[in-house]
Amino acid sequence: MCVSRCLRCVAISLVVLAIICMLSNILLLLPELKIHFLLEGHVTREATWVTGLWGSGFLVALGARAFVRSSRAGGCCAFRRQMFCRLVHSVMSLLAAGFCCLVSFTGLCQGPLCLYNTGSTQTWGVPLQPHPDSHAGYLYNRTLWSGVCLEPRGVVQWNLVLFSVMGSASGLQTVLCGANILNSVLGLILGQGLCHNQV
């Protein structure tokens, strides 16, 4: 079947990207690779939503597994049924990956939760969050990366790299799921006959 020729490659790519998102999200929960920040609630809010685990991780991997399992059916009715199942799983995976991508880039733009000086005391907060009346945010000002956050050490670069990786991987998952939706819709409309020059 030409409509499902590249399905295994897409499924394998989605699983690899799901693993990358899960690892990135786990590492975001453990700044400095120490669990006490998580237990004390000193982890960036967007990381605690664990969209890399349940969204771009579990749900996308589940969808990829369903793609491979549905490609074993034969016959006209079975072919259309498998295309419909692929369509449903692709939409579910697209929504999950899209939500993870949105949360990742929101976390990237907002900046990390860290301990910083407020003048007279030290407090936990998001000091690098962009404000409309002050600076444009920390992404464009590298001098803020090392001078603002006192604890966890290197949290700005940690969040910058991991949110970027997770956002990019989930964005790629969104593109692959969108292509699979198009593939499934074409399979539903045109059926199996397209591959054998029978329309």
Secondary structure as GFF3:
##gff-version 3
##sequence-region A 1 199
A	DSSP	three_ten_helix	2	4	.	.	.	ID=ss1
A	DSSP	alpha_helix	7	28	.	.	.	ID=ss2
A	DSSP	three_ten_helix	31	33	.	.	.	ID=ss3
A	DSSP	alpha_helix	36	39	.	.	.	ID=ss4
A	DSSP	alpha_helix	45	48	.	.	.	ID=ss5
A	DSSP	alpha_helix	51	53	.	.	.	ID=ss6
A	DSSP	pi_helix	54	59	.	.	.	ID=ss7
A	DSSP	alpha_helix	60	70	.	.	.	ID=ss8
A	DSSP	alpha_helix	76	110	.	.	.	ID=ss9
A	DSSP	beta_strand	114	117	.	.	.	ID=ss10
A	DSSP	beta_strand	122	125	.	.	.	ID=ss11
A	DSSP	three_ten_helix	138	140	.	.	.	ID=ss12
A	DSSP	alpha_helix	143	147	.	.	.	ID=ss13
A	DSSP	beta_strand	149	151	.	.	.	ID=ss14
A	DSSP	alpha_helix	155	190	.	.	.	ID=ss15
A	DSSP	three_ten_helix	192	196	.	.	.	ID=ss16
###
